Amino acid sequence: MQIHLKTLGCRLNEAELETWAQAFQAAGHQITRELAQAQLVVLNSCAVTEDAARKSRQLIRRIHRDNPQAKLVVSGCYATLNEAEASELLGVDLVVGNQDKNQLVSKALTELNLDSMPVMSSEPGEVSLFSRGRQRAFVKVQDGCRYRCTFCIVTVARGEEHSRELDEIIKEINILHQQGIQEVIITGVHLGGYGSDTNSNLLELVSAILAQTAIPRLRLGSLEPWELPDGFFELFNNPRLMPHLHLPLQSGSDSVLKRMARRCKTEEFAQIVATARQLVPNFNITTDIIVGFPGETELEWQESLAYIQRIGFGHIHIFSYSPRAGTAAAGFAQQVSPAVKKLRSKQLHDLAEQMKQDFIAANIGIAAPVLWEGHTETLADGQIRYFGYTPNYLRVACQVEPGLELENQVWSAQLIQAESGFVAANLQNCNT
């Protein structure tokens, strides 16, 4: 059976998708990139915002329209928070809530009467990940969150914190490396809370991965800044741990952060960033910012904008606040008007782009090991353009002669100039 996997939203959704892909393969089925070829489609949905929930509904309808013969299984946060609604959408055959995600593959095969083919089954291998065009693997290490930021619905959808056992994580990463994976990203709903329920912590987890695996590149998913353990930044003395952190700030105003129930003040955040940059030159810090949170005054906005500019970020994910049913902030007074949010969003996008270009400029001339991806472009002169990422998460591209295969290789390149959507680079002569 041909199975097509789709996801919306966070890296945790992507990690779960890979787990399902390997389980379906082990049961004798094949993963296909082509929706039209699939007899079964699995969607891992998102509901972090009302817009994300809307996109989840739209994608469900589009999948059914484009392949009405395929069975459709819907999971994820939208399916969990809106189970009845999701199950009634045309084309949906099975809804699996977050609480049952570990049984999704078995539920799909049994409840939809899909025959397994054990004589054709195999150990999960390169096919499951590379067949979906991925050279990096997301590994889920924990789920759930104990905190209740006033804008966030994900904690409701994902439930209480639960950490995977360390030995299980190590085993998965070693298997991925044996399959040819060069880079692993560890991720969770509240990654910094890893081990809160198993008498462990993030420092122990990363240390163990670096000591007990030989994965060439280890990257961390999004981390709440207030729970970085003592000794955390010493981990980056190991060059296998990539010098990039995504630390959601959400606002540069302490009074807004208080209304959000965030647990890191701006001065504490600034110290975290300074520590990272002191340790590794051109350490890339990226972040999330919510524009127009309820009650955000013009003074608070200007305070936030000035702080963001002072810190400097390599990239910012910008969200215009929209009320999310089920969250505390949805009931707050003084909702900011759409016109004001649109203006502030434009101001922040302009600043974010300038900061991004400044960060790129600081990296021009550097030679960095790049993990090259499978996505390529054929140029007018016949050369092939490969894309990849530096350790500090700059997207780069280089042009090579036809016949030179770079996919899934780590090969050094010198960054030469900024282009639209990437940094142009020259491939170095020796493999790194």
Order of alpha helices (4+ residues) and beta strands (2+ residues): beta-alpha-beta-beta-alpha-beta-alpha-alpha-beta-alpha-alpha-beta-alpha-beta-alpha-beta-alpha-beta-beta-alpha-alpha-beta-alpha-beta-alpha-beta-beta-beta-beta-beta
